[in-house]
Amino acid sequence: MTEITYFEEVRCELSPGLRDDHLTACVTDEEGRTQYLDVTPTLINRHEGVPFLPVGFVQIDRDRRRVLVEFPCEAYSGANRAWIAFEHLRHVDRPIP
């Protein structure tokens, strides 16, 4: 048996930002919509080469395997929160002793 630990980080894609010293982080919600956020490079965490955006968990919906997250800044669309599928979160599988 394994135990899955989910981190408050969502996988994102990066592109050049609105300013030279910023990046645009693209996050995909559970329905496939994309949200773009203007962030500093130091805000992005990398795990095994994959970029992750730190977020806050607001609500966990285990039945539908999703989490309502709050972004660290407002998205270009004006969104501050989005439902994110569990599989888009950084996670670690650990064996249960």
N, C-alpha and C positions, 0 to 999 in steps of 0.2 A: 504494500500500500504506500501511497505517497500523499504528502500534504503540499498544497499549493499556497504560496505566499504572494500576494499581489502588492506591488509598490504604488505609491501615489505619483506615478509617472506614466504618461501616455506616449506611445510611439508616434513620431512625427517625421515629416520630410522637410528638408531645409533648402532654401534658395536665398539669393541676395535680398537684403532688406531695403526699406525705403531710404535709409541713410547708409553711408559707407561703413559705419561701425555697428550695424545691426543686421539681423537675419530675419527672414520670414519663415515661421514655423507653420506647416500645414498639418492639421489634425483632422482625421475622418471620424465622424460620429457613427452611431449604430445603424443609421439609415443610409450611409454612404455619402452624406453631405460633407463638404469640406469647410473648415474654418481656418482662416489665415490670421496669424498673430505676429506683430512686430516685436521681436525680442533681442536682447543682447546675447552675444555668443556665450558669455559666462553663465547664462541661465540654463543652457542646454546640458543635460547629462548624457554621457555615452556609456553604453554597456555592450561589450563585445563589438564595438564599432557602430552600433545602432543608436541614432539620436532619440532621446526621450525628453519630453517637456514635463517639468514638475507641475502638478495640479493639486487641488484639494478635493477630497471626497466629501460630498454633501449628503448623498443617499446611496445605499447599496440595494439593488434589486436582484437577489439571488435567484429567484424563480425565472427571470428573463435574462439572467447572466449579463447584467449591465450595471454601470455605476454613473450616477449624476456627478459630474466633476465641475469644479469652478476653475477657470483659467487664471493664470497669474496676472493677466492684463486683458483688456477688452479686445475682442477679435475685430477685424476690419468690418465685419457685418454688424457689429454692435453687440454680439452675443457675449455673455459672461460665463455661461454654463452650457453643457451639452451632455447627453447620454452617450457613454462610451462602452462598447462591448468589452467583456473581460479579456478577450484575446488581444486587444490593442494595448492592454496595460503590461508594464514590465512585471514579470513573475518568475518565481523560482520554484521548481519541483524538488521536494526533499523527501527521502524515504522516512516513514514513521518507524521508529525503533520498536 
